[in-house]
């Protein structure tokens, strides 16, 4: 996993797959995640940041959305609740 420390990213798109960000600052950035290795953020600061998903990450979100719309609301909501508890 690529390790990135003490860097400031400003007004740019940052690919995050497979990276470990430590004590970095993200100002006005878009974090791009394609569904690869899960990134790690430790002691980072985020200001006016947006998320963009593509490739496998989008497929996963579409799958969950389709399940929810198809009647599996409780199961998908449980997954989302589990994600919130991890954080």
N, C-alpha and C positions, 0 to 999 in steps of 0.2 A: 504494500500500500504506500503510495507516494505521500510523504510528509511535507506539509507546508506550514511554516511558522512565522508569526509576527509580520504578516503582510497585510497591506490595505488594498482592497479592490474597490474601485470607484467607477460608477456609471459604465459597467461592462457586464457581459455575459460570462459566467464562470461555470465550466464543466466540472461537476463534483463527483462523478462516479469514481470509486476506488481511491479516494483521497482522504487524508486525515488533516484537517485544518486545526491548528492550535494557536490561540490568541490572535486570530485574524479579525480584521474589520471589513465588513461588507456595507458599502454605502451606495444606494441607488442601483444595486445590481440585480441581475436575474440569475438565479441558480438553476442550472440545466442538469436534469437527471434523466438518464435513458434506461434505467433499470439494471445497470451493472452492479458491481460491488457497492454495498451501502457505504456512503461517506460518513465520516466522523467529524463532529464539530465540538471542540473543547475550548471553553473560555473565549468564545468568539462573540463579537458584537455585530448586530444586524440592524441597519437603519434603512427604511424604505426599500425592502427587498421583496422581490416576487419570485415565484417558482414556476418553472416550465418543465413539463414532462414530455418525453418522446419515446419512440420505439417500444420496448417491452414495458416500460413504466406506464405508458398510455394504455397498452393492452390490459394491464392489471386494473387500472382505474375503470376502464370500460366494462370489464368483466364484473367488478363489484357493483357498478351502476346497473348493469343488466340484471344481476341477481336481485338487487333491491327492487327494481321495477317489476320483476317477475314474481314477487311475493315473498322473497327471502329478506324482508326488511329487518326483522329481529336478528337474524344471523349476521347481516352486514353491519348493523348498528353495534353488535357485540364486538366485531372485529375493530371497528372504529374506537369503541370504548377501551379496548385492550391497547391500542396504539397510544391513546391519551395517557394511560396508566404507566406505560413504559417511559414516557417523557417525564 
